[in-house]
Amino acid sequence: MAVPKRRTSRSKKGMRRSHHHAHARQVQYCNRCGTVALPHTVCSNCGWSNTQRREAVELKEATEE
Ligand SMILES: [Zn+2]
């Protein structure tokens, strides 16, 4: 098995890990109601699918029972 000849310096380790930070989740906006929705998902507010350009899920109105 190949073994590193030199130990990685703190500097080089830091340079490599400089890209390891977390990014904010990318969001899109629903074409029908305008609220934030994750890409390739159905809008949780109105059931609209941006990718299919149609209502994918019929949401039930909040019923009082
Ligand atoms: Zn919507």
N, CA, C, O and the ligand as a Tripos MOL2 file, in Angstrom:
@<TRIPOS>MOLECULE
protein
  261   259    66     0     0
PROTEIN
NO_CHARGES

@<TRIPOS>ATOM
      1 N           0.8420   -1.1930    0.0000 N.3       1 MET1
      2 CA          0.0000    0.0000    0.0000 C.3       1 MET1
      3 C           0.8730    1.2380    0.0000 C.2       1 MET1
      4 O           1.8640    1.3080    0.7270 O.2       1 MET1
      5 N           0.5110    2.2060   -0.8070 N.am      2 ALA2
      6 CA          1.2840    3.4430   -0.8750 C.3       2 ALA2
      7 C           1.1600    4.2220    0.4330 C.2       2 ALA2
      8 O           0.0810    4.3230    1.0170 O.2       2 ALA2
      9 N           2.2820    4.7650    0.8720 N.am      3 VAL3
     10 CA          2.3200    5.5050    2.1360 C.3       3 VAL3
     11 C           2.8560    6.9040    1.8480 C.2       3 VAL3
     12 O           3.8200    7.0360    1.0950 O.2       3 VAL3
     13 N           2.2680    7.9450    2.4190 N.am      4 PRO4
     14 CA          2.7700    9.2990    2.1910 C.3       4 PRO4
     15 C           4.1820    9.4720    2.6960 C.2       4 PRO4
     16 O           4.5210    9.0040    3.7830 O.2       4 PRO4
     17 N           5.0130   10.1450    1.9100 N.am      5 LYS5
     18 CA          6.4130   10.3200    2.3020 C.3       5 LYS5
     19 C           6.5400   11.3550    3.4120 C.2       5 LYS5
     20 O           7.3580   11.2140    4.3210 O.2       5 LYS5
     21 N           5.7230   12.3920    3.3260 N.am      6 ARG6
     22 CA          5.8010   13.4760    4.3210 C.3       6 ARG6
     23 C           4.4360   13.6470    4.9880 C.2       6 ARG6
     24 O           3.3900   13.4170    4.3810 O.2       6 ARG6
     25 N           4.4810   14.0460    6.2150 N.am      7 ARG7
     26 CA          3.2620   14.3720    6.9190 C.3       7 ARG7
     27 C           2.6970   15.6740    6.3440 C.2       7 ARG7
     28 O           3.4530   16.5990    6.0480 O.2       7 ARG7
     29 N           1.3620   15.7470    6.1860 N.am      8 THR8
     30 CA          0.7270   16.9480    5.6390 C.3       8 THR8
     31 C           0.8150   18.0820    6.6530 C.2       8 THR8
     32 O           0.4360   17.9270    7.8140 O.2       8 THR8
     33 N           1.3240   19.2320    6.1930 N.am      9 SER9
     34 CA          1.4980   20.3700    7.0980 C.3       9 SER9
     35 C           0.1390   20.9400    7.5010 C.2       9 SER9
     36 O          -0.8690   20.7060    6.8340 O.2       9 SER9
     37 N           0.1290   21.6850    8.5920 N.am     10 ARG10
     38 CA         -1.1100   22.3360    9.0260 C.3      10 ARG10
     39 C          -1.6280   23.2680    7.9480 C.2      10 ARG10
     40 O          -2.8360   23.3890    7.7450 O.2      10 ARG10
     41 N          -0.6980   23.9320    7.2500 N.am     11 SER11
     42 CA         -1.0960   24.8520    6.1880 C.3      11 SER11
     43 C          -1.7990   24.1230    5.0560 C.2      11 SER11
     44 O          -2.8780   24.5250    4.6210 O.2      11 SER11
     45 N          -1.1710   23.0320    4.5750 N.am     12 LYS12
     46 CA         -1.7600   22.2830    3.4540 C.3      12 LYS12
     47 C          -3.0940   21.6610    3.8650 C.2      12 LYS12
     48 O          -4.0310   21.6140    3.0680 O.2      12 LYS12
     49 N          -3.1770   21.1940    5.0860 N.am     13 LYS13
     50 CA         -4.4210   20.6210    5.5740 C.3      13 LYS13
     51 C          -5.5180   21.6900    5.5870 C.2      13 LYS13
     52 O          -6.6610   21.4260    5.2150 O.2      13 LYS13
     53 N          -5.1520   22.9010    6.0230 N.am     14 GLY14
     54 CA         -6.1180   23.9880    6.0520 C.3      14 GLY14
     55 C          -6.5670   24.3910    4.6640 C.2      14 GLY14
     56 O          -7.7400   24.6850    4.4340 O.2      14 GLY14
     57 N          -5.5940   24.4010    3.7160 N.am     15 MET15
     58 CA         -5.9420   24.7540    2.3260 C.3      15 MET15
     59 C          -6.9320   23.7370    1.7610 C.2      15 MET15
     60 O          -7.8990   24.1050    1.0950 O.2      15 MET15
     61 N          -6.6810   22.4520    2.0340 N.am     16 ARG16
     62 CA         -7.5740   21.4120    1.5130 C.3      16 ARG16
     63 C          -8.9660   21.5620    2.1230 C.2      16 ARG16
     64 O          -9.9750   21.4030    1.4360 O.2      16 ARG16
     65 N          -9.0090   21.8650    3.4060 N.am     17 ARG17
     66 CA        -10.2980   21.9110    4.0950 C.3      17 ARG17
     67 C         -11.0040   23.2500    3.9390 C.2      17 ARG17
     68 O         -12.1030   23.4270    4.4640 O.2      17 ARG17
     69 N         -10.3940   24.1980    3.2260 N.am     18 SER18
     70 CA        -11.0270   25.5050    3.0750 C.3      18 SER18
     71 C         -12.3260   25.4070    2.2800 C.2      18 SER18
     72 O         -13.1540   26.3150    2.3390 O.2      18 SER18
     73 N         -12.5120   24.3160    1.5370 N.am     19 HIS19
     74 CA        -13.7300   24.1440    0.7430 C.3      19 HIS19
     75 C         -14.7680   23.2910    1.4630 C.2      19 HIS19
     76 O         -15.8200   22.9930    0.8970 O.2      19 HIS19
     77 N         -14.4900   22.8970    2.6930 N.am     20 HIS20
     78 CA        -15.3800   21.9400    3.3590 C.3      20 HIS20
     79 C         -16.5440   22.5840    4.0920 C.2      20 HIS20
     80 O         -17.3020   21.8910    4.7710 O.2      20 HIS20
     81 N         -16.7000   23.8980    3.9690 N.am     21 HIS21
     82 CA        -17.7640   24.5530    4.7140 C.3      21 HIS21
     83 C         -19.1280   24.2040    4.1340 C.2      21 HIS21
     84 O         -19.2430   23.8220    2.9690 O.2      21 HIS21
     85 N         -20.1430   24.3390    4.9520 N.am     22 ALA22
     86 CA        -21.5010   24.0280    4.5250 C.3      22 ALA22
     87 C         -22.0780   25.1910    3.7330 C.2      22 ALA22
     88 O         -21.7710   26.3530    3.9990 O.2      22 ALA22
     89 N         -22.9230   24.8600    2.7510 N.am     23 HIS23
     90 CA        -23.5860   25.8720    1.9430 C.3      23 HIS23
     91 C         -25.0560   25.9260    2.3280 C.2      23 HIS23
     92 O         -25.6270   24.9570    2.8280 O.2      23 HIS23
     93 N         -25.6400   27.0670    2.0860 N.am     24 ALA24
     94 CA        -27.0750   27.2010    2.3200 C.3      24 ALA24
     95 C         -27.8170   26.3770    1.2780 C.2      24 ALA24
     96 O         -27.3770   26.2740    0.1330 O.2      24 ALA24
     97 N         -28.9490   25.7880    1.6780 N.am     25 ARG25
     98 CA        -29.7500   24.9720    0.7790 C.3      25 ARG25
     99 C         -30.2970   25.8560   -0.3310 C.2      25 ARG25
    100 O         -30.8220   26.9410   -0.0810 O.2      25 ARG25
    101 N         -30.1640   25.3600   -1.5940 N.am     26 GLN26
    102 CA        -30.6880   26.1290   -2.7170 C.3      26 GLN26
    103 C         -32.2050   26.0200   -2.7490 C.2      26 GLN26
    104 O         -32.7570   24.9360   -2.5580 O.2      26 GLN26
    105 N         -32.8780   27.1370   -2.9880 N.am     27 VAL27
    106 CA        -34.3360   27.1210   -3.0070 C.3      27 VAL27
    107 C         -34.8440   27.7400   -4.3020 C.2      27 VAL27
    108 O         -34.1710   28.5580   -4.9300 O.2      27 VAL27
    109 N         -36.0350   27.3340   -4.6810 N.am     28 GLN28
    110 CA        -36.7490   27.9540   -5.7790 C.3      28 GLN28
    111 C         -38.0710   28.4620   -5.2380 C.2      28 GLN28
    112 O         -38.4370   28.1750   -4.0980 O.2      28 GLN28
    113 N         -38.7870   29.2190   -6.0620 N.am     29 TYR29
    114 CA        -40.0680   29.7590   -5.6390 C.3      29 TYR29
    115 C         -41.1760   29.1540   -6.4900 C.2      29 TYR29
    116 O         -41.0470   29.0090   -7.7060 O.2      29 TYR29
    117 N         -42.2490   28.8130   -5.8290 N.am     30 CYS30
    118 CA        -43.3910   28.2010   -6.5090 C.3      30 CYS30
    119 C         -43.9190   29.1440   -7.5820 C.2      30 CYS30
    120 O         -44.0830   30.3380   -7.3280 O.2      30 CYS30
    121 N         -44.1890   28.6210   -8.7900 N.am     31 ASN31
    122 CA        -44.6710   29.4620   -9.8880 C.3      31 ASN31
    123 C         -46.1050   29.9170   -9.6610 C.2      31 ASN31
    124 O         -46.5410   30.8960  -10.2670 O.2      31 ASN31
    125 N         -46.8450   29.2300   -8.8040 N.am     32 ARG32
    126 CA        -48.2530   29.5820   -8.6180 C.3      32 ARG32
    127 C         -48.4790   30.4610   -7.3900 C.2      32 ARG32
    128 O         -49.1820   31.4680   -7.4700 O.2      32 ARG32
    129 N         -47.8840   30.0820   -6.2460 N.am     33 CYS33
    130 CA        -48.1730   30.8670   -5.0360 C.3      33 CYS33
    131 C         -46.9540   31.6550   -4.5610 C.2      33 CYS33
    132 O         -47.0950   32.5130   -3.6900 O.2      33 CYS33
    133 N         -45.7680   31.3950   -5.0990 N.am     34 GLY34
    134 CA        -44.6220   32.2380   -4.8040 C.3      34 GLY34
    135 C         -43.8730   31.9260   -3.5360 C.2      34 GLY34
    136 O         -42.8930   32.6030   -3.2230 O.2      34 GLY34
    137 N         -44.3000   30.9200   -2.7920 N.am     35 THR35
    138 CA        -43.5700   30.5910   -1.5750 C.3      35 THR35
    139 C         -42.3300   29.7630   -1.9090 C.2      35 THR35
    140 O         -42.1980   29.2310   -3.0110 O.2      35 THR35
    141 N         -41.4430   29.6700   -0.9540 N.am     36 VAL36
    142 CA        -40.1950   28.9380   -1.1450 C.3      36 VAL36
    143 C         -40.4800   27.4390   -1.2210 C.2      36 VAL36
    144 O         -41.2060   26.8970   -0.3880 O.2      36 VAL36
    145 N         -39.9010   26.7680   -2.2320 N.am     37 ALA37
    146 CA        -40.0290   25.3160   -2.3550 C.3      37 ALA37
    147 C         -38.6870   24.7710   -2.8100 C.2      37 ALA37
    148 O         -37.9790   25.4240   -3.5760 O.2      37 ALA37
    149 N         -38.3350   23.5970   -2.3520 N.am     38 LEU38
    150 CA        -37.0850   22.9760   -2.7780 C.3      38 LEU38
    151 C         -37.1970   22.5590   -4.2360 C.2      38 LEU38
    152 O         -38.2900   22.2010   -4.6750 O.2      38 LEU38
    153 N         -36.0970   22.5910   -5.0170 N.am     39 PRO39
    154 CA        -36.1470   22.1960   -6.4190 C.3      39 PRO39
    155 C         -36.5740   20.7310   -6.5650 C.2      39 PRO39
    156 O         -36.2530   19.8950   -5.7200 O.2      39 PRO39
    157 N         -37.2930   20.4350   -7.6380 N.am     40 HIS40
    158 CA        -37.7460   19.0870   -7.9810 C.3      40 HIS40
    159 C         -38.6670   18.5100   -6.9100 C.2      40 HIS40
    160 O         -38.7350   17.2930   -6.7350 O.2      40 HIS40
    161 N         -39.3600   19.3680   -6.2080 N.am     41 THR41
    162 CA        -40.3140   18.8840   -5.2240 C.3      41 THR41
    163 C         -41.6450   19.5850   -5.4530 C.2      41 THR41
    164 O         -41.7290   20.5890   -6.1600 O.2      41 THR41
    165 N         -42.6680   19.0350   -4.8420 N.am     42 VAL42
    166 CA        -43.9920   19.6290   -4.9230 C.3      42 VAL42
    167 C         -44.1120   20.6970   -3.8430 C.2      42 VAL42
    168 O         -43.6550   20.5070   -2.7160 O.2      42 VAL42
    169 N         -44.7320   21.8240   -4.1950 N.am     43 CYS43
    170 CA        -44.9070   22.9200   -3.2410 C.3      43 CYS43
    171 C         -45.7440   22.4420   -2.0610 C.2      43 CYS43
    172 O         -46.8120   21.8570   -2.2410 O.2      43 CYS43
    173 N         -45.2490   22.6980   -0.8570 N.am     44 SER44
    174 CA        -45.9810   22.2340    0.3200 C.3      44 SER44
    175 C         -47.1520   23.1560    0.6490 C.2      44 SER44
    176 O         -48.0110   22.8080    1.4600 O.2      44 SER44
    177 N         -47.1880   24.3310    0.0210 N.am     45 ASN45
    178 CA        -48.2660   25.2830    0.3090 C.3      45 ASN45
    179 C         -49.4840   25.0280   -0.5610 C.2      45 ASN45
    180 O         -50.6120   25.0600   -0.0690 O.2      45 ASN45
    181 N         -49.2690   24.7700   -1.8730 N.am     46 CYS46
    182 CA        -50.4200   24.6410   -2.7700 C.3      46 CYS46
    183 C         -50.4030   23.3480   -3.5810 C.2      46 CYS46
    184 O         -51.3640   23.0900   -4.3060 O.2      46 CYS46
    185 N         -49.3610   22.5260   -3.4940 N.am     47 GLY47
    186 CA        -49.3430   21.2600   -4.2100 C.3      47 GLY47
    187 C         -48.9070   21.3740   -5.6540 C.2      47 GLY47
    188 O         -49.0420   20.4120   -6.4110 O.2      47 GLY47
    189 N         -48.3870   22.5250   -6.0590 N.am     48 TRP48
    190 CA        -47.9610   22.7420   -7.4340 C.3      48 TRP48
    191 C         -46.5850   22.1340   -7.6630 C.2      48 TRP48
    192 O         -45.7210   22.2000   -6.7890 O.2      48 TRP48
    193 N         -46.3790   21.5390   -8.8380 N.am     49 SER49
    194 CA        -45.0660   21.0240   -9.2160 C.3      49 SER49
    195 C         -44.4810   21.9310  -10.2900 C.2      49 SER49
    196 O         -45.0450   22.0290  -11.3800 O.2      49 SER49
    197 N         -43.3640   22.5950  -10.0080 N.am     50 ASN50
    198 CA        -42.7380   23.4860  -10.9880 C.3      50 ASN50
    199 C         -42.1960   22.7060  -12.1800 C.2      50 ASN50
    200 O         -42.2300   23.1970  -13.3080 O.2      50 ASN50
    201 N         -41.6970   21.4970  -11.9400 N.am     51 THR51
    202 CA        -41.0820   20.7400  -13.0230 C.3      51 THR51
    203 C         -42.1250   20.1640  -13.9670 C.2      51 THR51
    204 O         -41.8790   20.0460  -15.1670 O.2      51 THR51
    205 N         -43.3000   19.8010  -13.4310 N.am     52 GLN52
    206 CA        -44.3200   19.2010  -14.2870 C.3      52 GLN52
    207 C         -45.3290   20.2250  -14.7820 C.2      52 GLN52
    208 O         -46.1800   19.8950  -15.6080 O.2      52 GLN52
    209 N         -45.2550   21.4610  -14.2970 N.am     53 ARG53
    210 CA        -46.1590   22.5400  -14.6920 C.3      53 ARG53
    211 C         -47.6120   22.1460  -14.4560 C.2      53 ARG53
    212 O         -48.4820   22.4690  -15.2650 O.2      53 ARG53
    213 N         -47.8690   21.4720  -13.3880 N.am     54 ARG54
    214 CA        -49.2590   21.1190  -13.0780 C.3      54 ARG54
    215 C         -49.3820   20.9180  -11.5780 C.2      54 ARG54
    216 O         -48.3940   20.8510  -10.8470 O.2      54 ARG54
    217 N         -50.6450   20.8230  -11.1430 N.am     55 GLU55
    218 CA        -50.8660   20.5480   -9.7330 C.3      55 GLU55
    219 C         -50.6660   19.0550   -9.5190 C.2      55 GLU55
    220 O         -51.4240   18.2420  -10.0490 O.2      55 GLU55
    221 N         -49.6580   18.6950   -8.7530 N.am     56 ALA56
    222 CA        -49.3070   17.2950   -8.5790 C.3      56 ALA56
    223 C         -50.0970   16.6620   -7.4490 C.2      56 ALA56
    224 O         -50.4320   15.4780   -7.5050 O.2      56 ALA56
    225 N         -50.3930   17.4410   -6.4320 N.am     57 VAL57
    226 CA        -51.0650   16.9040   -5.2540 C.3      57 VAL57
    227 C         -52.2200   17.8380   -4.9010 C.2      57 VAL57
    228 O         -52.0370   19.0530   -4.8260 O.2      57 VAL57
    229 N         -53.3900   17.2810   -4.6890 N.am     58 GLU58
    230 CA        -54.5000   18.1050   -4.2170 C.3      58 GLU58
    231 C         -54.4440   18.1420   -2.6990 C.2      58 GLU58
    232 O         -54.5640   17.1160   -2.0300 O.2      58 GLU58
    233 N         -54.2580   19.3520   -2.1670 N.am     59 LEU59
    234 CA        -54.1520   19.4870   -0.7140 C.3      59 LEU59
    235 C         -55.5430   19.6300   -0.1250 C.2      59 LEU59
    236 O         -56.4040   20.3310   -0.6580 O.2      59 LEU59
    237 N         -55.7340   18.9490    0.9850 N.am     60 LYS60
    238 CA        -57.0040   19.0480    1.6900 C.3      60 LYS60
    239 C         -57.0520   20.3620    2.4600 C.2      60 LYS60
    240 O         -56.0530   20.8050    3.0270 O.2      60 LYS60
    241 N         -58.2230   20.9700    2.4680 N.am     61 GLU61
    242 CA        -58.3960   22.1540    3.3210 C.3      61 GLU61
    243 C         -58.3650   21.7170    4.7820 C.2      61 GLU61
    244 O         -58.7740   20.6070    5.1240 O.2      61 GLU61
    245 N         -57.8730   22.6060    5.6310 N.am     62 ALA62
    246 CA        -57.8140   22.2860    7.0540 C.3      62 ALA62
    247 C         -59.2350   22.1540    7.5890 C.2      62 ALA62
    248 O         -59.9570   23.1440    7.7060 O.2      62 ALA62
    249 N         -59.6270   20.9360    7.9090 N.am     63 THR63
    250 CA        -60.9840   20.6950    8.3730 C.3      63 THR63
    251 C         -61.0120   20.7010    9.8940 C.2      63 THR63
    252 O         -60.0820   20.2450   10.5600 O.2      63 THR63
    253 N         -62.0930   21.2240   10.4110 N.am     64 GLU64
    254 CA        -62.2480   21.2260   11.8760 C.3      64 GLU64
    255 C         -63.1190   20.0510   12.2710 C.2      64 GLU64
    256 O         -64.3120   20.0210   11.9690 O.2      64 GLU64
    257 N         -62.5280   19.1000   12.9370 N.am     65 GLU65
    258 CA        -63.2870   17.9190   13.3580 C.3      65 GLU65
    259 C         -63.2360   17.7490   14.8650 C.2      65 GLU65
    260 O         -63.8190   16.8060   15.4000 O.2      65 GLU65
    261 ZN        -47.2340   26.8320   -4.2850 Zn       66 ZN66
@<TRIPOS>BOND
     1     1     2 1
     2     2     3 1
     3     3     4 2
     4     3     5 am
     5     5     6 1
     6     6     7 1
     7     7     8 2
     8     7     9 am
     9     9    10 1
    10    10    11 1
    11    11    12 2
    12    11    13 am
    13    13    14 1
    14    14    15 1
    15    15    16 2
    16    15    17 am
    17    17    18 1
    18    18    19 1
    19    19    20 2
    20    19    21 am
    21    21    22 1
    22    22    23 1
    23    23    24 2
    24    23    25 am
    25    25    26 1
    26    26    27 1
    27    27    28 2
    28    27    29 am
    29    29    30 1
    30    30    31 1
    31    31    32 2
    32    31    33 am
    33    33    34 1
    34    34    35 1
    35    35    36 2
    36    35    37 am
    37    37    38 1
    38    38    39 1
    39    39    40 2
    40    39    41 am
    41    41    42 1
    42    42    43 1
    43    43    44 2
    44    43    45 am
    45    45    46 1
    46    46    47 1
    47    47    48 2
    48    47    49 am
    49    49    50 1
    50    50    51 1
    51    51    52 2
    52    51    53 am
    53    53    54 1
    54    54    55 1
    55    55    56 2
    56    55    57 am
    57    57    58 1
    58    58    59 1
    59    59    60 2
    60    59    61 am
    61    61    62 1
    62    62    63 1
    63    63    64 2
    64    63    65 am
    65    65    66 1
    66    66    67 1
    67    67    68 2
    68    67    69 am
    69    69    70 1
    70    70    71 1
    71    71    72 2
    72    71    73 am
    73    73    74 1
    74    74    75 1
    75    75    76 2
    76    75    77 am
    77    77    78 1
    78    78    79 1
    79    79    80 2
    80    79    81 am
    81    81    82 1
    82    82    83 1
    83    83    84 2
    84    83    85 am
    85    85    86 1
    86    86    87 1
    87    87    88 2
    88    87    89 am
    89    89    90 1
    90    90    91 1
    91    91    92 2
    92    91    93 am
    93    93    94 1
    94    94    95 1
    95    95    96 2
    96    95    97 am
    97    97    98 1
    98    98    99 1
    99    99   100 2
   100    99   101 am
   101   101   102 1
   102   102   103 1
   103   103   104 2
   104   103   105 am
   105   105   106 1
   106   106   107 1
   107   107   108 2
   108   107   109 am
   109   109   110 1
   110   110   111 1
   111   111   112 2
   112   111   113 am
   113   113   114 1
   114   114   115 1
   115   115   116 2
   116   115   117 am
   117   117   118 1
   118   118   119 1
   119   119   120 2
   120   119   121 am
   121   121   122 1
   122   122   123 1
   123   123   124 2
   124   123   125 am
   125   125   126 1
   126   126   127 1
   127   127   128 2
   128   127   129 am
   129   129   130 1
   130   130   131 1
   131   131   132 2
   132   131   133 am
   133   133   134 1
   134   134   135 1
   135   135   136 2
   136   135   137 am
   137   137   138 1
   138   138   139 1
   139   139   140 2
   140   139   141 am
   141   141   142 1
   142   142   143 1
   143   143   144 2
   144   143   145 am
   145   145   146 1
   146   146   147 1
   147   147   148 2
   148   147   149 am
   149   149   150 1
   150   150   151 1
   151   151   152 2
   152   151   153 am
   153   153   154 1
   154   154   155 1
   155   155   156 2
   156   155   157 am
   157   157   158 1
   158   158   159 1
   159   159   160 2
   160   159   161 am
   161   161   162 1
   162   162   163 1
   163   163   164 2
   164   163   165 am
   165   165   166 1
   166   166   167 1
   167   167   168 2
   168   167   169 am
   169   169   170 1
   170   170   171 1
   171   171   172 2
   172   171   173 am
   173   173   174 1
   174   174   175 1
   175   175   176 2
   176   175   177 am
   177   177   178 1
   178   178   179 1
   179   179   180 2
   180   179   181 am
   181   181   182 1
   182   182   183 1
   183   183   184 2
   184   183   185 am
   185   185   186 1
   186   186   187 1
   187   187   188 2
   188   187   189 am
   189   189   190 1
   190   190   191 1
   191   191   192 2
   192   191   193 am
   193   193   194 1
   194   194   195 1
   195   195   196 2
   196   195   197 am
   197   197   198 1
   198   198   199 1
   199   199   200 2
   200   199   201 am
   201   201   202 1
   202   202   203 1
   203   203   204 2
   204   203   205 am
   205   205   206 1
   206   206   207 1
   207   207   208 2
   208   207   209 am
   209   209   210 1
   210   210   211 1
   211   211   212 2
   212   211   213 am
   213   213   214 1
   214   214   215 1
   215   215   216 2
   216   215   217 am
   217   217   218 1
   218   218   219 1
   219   219   220 2
   220   219   221 am
   221   221   222 1
   222   222   223 1
   223   223   224 2
   224   223   225 am
   225   225   226 1
   226   226   227 1
   227   227   228 2
   228   227   229 am
   229   229   230 1
   230   230   231 1
   231   231   232 2
   232   231   233 am
   233   233   234 1
   234   234   235 1
   235   235   236 2
   236   235   237 am
   237   237   238 1
   238   238   239 1
   239   239   240 2
   240   239   241 am
   241   241   242 1
   242   242   243 1
   243   243   244 2
   244   243   245 am
   245   245   246 1
   246   246   247 1
   247   247   248 2
   248   247   249 am
   249   249   250 1
   250   250   251 1
   251   251   252 2
   252   251   253 am
   253   253   254 1
   254   254   255 1
   255   255   256 2
   256   255   257 am
   257   257   258 1
   258   258   259 1
   259   259   260 2
@<TRIPOS>SUBSTRUCTURE
     1 MET1         2 RESIDUE 1 A MET
     2 ALA2         6 RESIDUE 1 A ALA
     3 VAL3        10 RESIDUE 1 A VAL
     4 PRO4        14 RESIDUE 1 A PRO
     5 LYS5        18 RESIDUE 1 A LYS
     6 ARG6        22 RESIDUE 1 A ARG
     7 ARG7        26 RESIDUE 1 A ARG
     8 THR8        30 RESIDUE 1 A THR
     9 SER9        34 RESIDUE 1 A SER
    10 ARG10       38 RESIDUE 1 A ARG
    11 SER11       42 RESIDUE 1 A SER
    12 LYS12       46 RESIDUE 1 A LYS
    13 LYS13       50 RESIDUE 1 A LYS
    14 GLY14       54 RESIDUE 1 A GLY
    15 MET15       58 RESIDUE 1 A MET
    16 ARG16       62 RESIDUE 1 A ARG
    17 ARG17       66 RESIDUE 1 A ARG
    18 SER18       70 RESIDUE 1 A SER
    19 HIS19       74 RESIDUE 1 A HIS
    20 HIS20       78 RESIDUE 1 A HIS
    21 HIS21       82 RESIDUE 1 A HIS
    22 ALA22       86 RESIDUE 1 A ALA
    23 HIS23       90 RESIDUE 1 A HIS
    24 ALA24       94 RESIDUE 1 A ALA
    25 ARG25       98 RESIDUE 1 A ARG
    26 GLN26      102 RESIDUE 1 A GLN
    27 VAL27      106 RESIDUE 1 A VAL
    28 GLN28      110 RESIDUE 1 A GLN
    29 TYR29      114 RESIDUE 1 A TYR
    30 CYS30      118 RESIDUE 1 A CYS
    31 ASN31      122 RESIDUE 1 A ASN
    32 ARG32      126 RESIDUE 1 A ARG
    33 CYS33      130 RESIDUE 1 A CYS
    34 GLY34      134 RESIDUE 1 A GLY
    35 THR35      138 RESIDUE 1 A THR
    36 VAL36      142 RESIDUE 1 A VAL
    37 ALA37      146 RESIDUE 1 A ALA
    38 LEU38      150 RESIDUE 1 A LEU
    39 PRO39      154 RESIDUE 1 A PRO
    40 HIS40      158 RESIDUE 1 A HIS
    41 THR41      162 RESIDUE 1 A THR
    42 VAL42      166 RESIDUE 1 A VAL
    43 CYS43      170 RESIDUE 1 A CYS
    44 SER44      174 RESIDUE 1 A SER
    45 ASN45      178 RESIDUE 1 A ASN
    46 CYS46      182 RESIDUE 1 A CYS
    47 GLY47      186 RESIDUE 1 A GLY
    48 TRP48      190 RESIDUE 1 A TRP
    49 SER49      194 RESIDUE 1 A SER
    50 ASN50      198 RESIDUE 1 A ASN
    51 THR51      202 RESIDUE 1 A THR
    52 GLN52      206 RESIDUE 1 A GLN
    53 ARG53      210 RESIDUE 1 A ARG
    54 ARG54      214 RESIDUE 1 A ARG
    55 GLU55      218 RESIDUE 1 A GLU
    56 ALA56      222 RESIDUE 1 A ALA
    57 VAL57      226 RESIDUE 1 A VAL
    58 GLU58      230 RESIDUE 1 A GLU
    59 LEU59      234 RESIDUE 1 A LEU
    60 LYS60      238 RESIDUE 1 A LYS
    61 GLU61      242 RESIDUE 1 A GLU
    62 ALA62      246 RESIDUE 1 A ALA
    63 THR63      250 RESIDUE 1 A THR
    64 GLU64      254 RESIDUE 1 A GLU
    65 GLU65      258 RESIDUE 1 A GLU
    66 ZN66       261 GROUP 0 **** ****
